[in-house]
Amino acid sequence: MASSSYYSTPPCAACKFLRRKCLTNCIFAPYFPPEEPIKFTNVHRIFGASNVSKLLNEIAPHQREDAVNSLAYEAEARLKDPVYGCVGVISVLQRQVLELQKELDAVKADLIRYNSVFVPCYCSSSNNGENPETGGDGRS
């Protein structure tokens, strides 16, 4: 005979980590599925389960998924770089944007120089009255 727990859903990653029963109204279950235990572990290590629970209860339900994703990203960044976290990543990306903007400006300047030197001039004196747009015979 099968036990009643056989038919129940597995506990969410948070409840499994915290070793508690996962109730149907568990605030963590929609955002920390059982197949993503590291996500909750990282968030718990940085922010604590109690703080995450309070945060999720204080914000609107339609904002919770984004909040959890932000917490998970920040927690992972903090574990990689305890001092700067996401700010370090943002700084690196901002520097890359500035470098790429400088490179783009240099390429645009080169393109302007190229166009001014190598684009042929279609002046009336140099093409003997031929119209380059009509095949050179002067007819429209």
Secondary structure, 3 states (H helix, E strand, C coil): CCCHHHHCCCCCHHHHHHCCCCCCCCCCCCCCCCCCHHHHHHHHHHHCHHHHHHHHHHCCHHHHHHHHHHHHHHHHHHHHCCCCCHHHHHHHHHHHHHHHHHHHHHHHHHHHHHHHHHCCCCCCCCCCCCCHHHCCCCCC
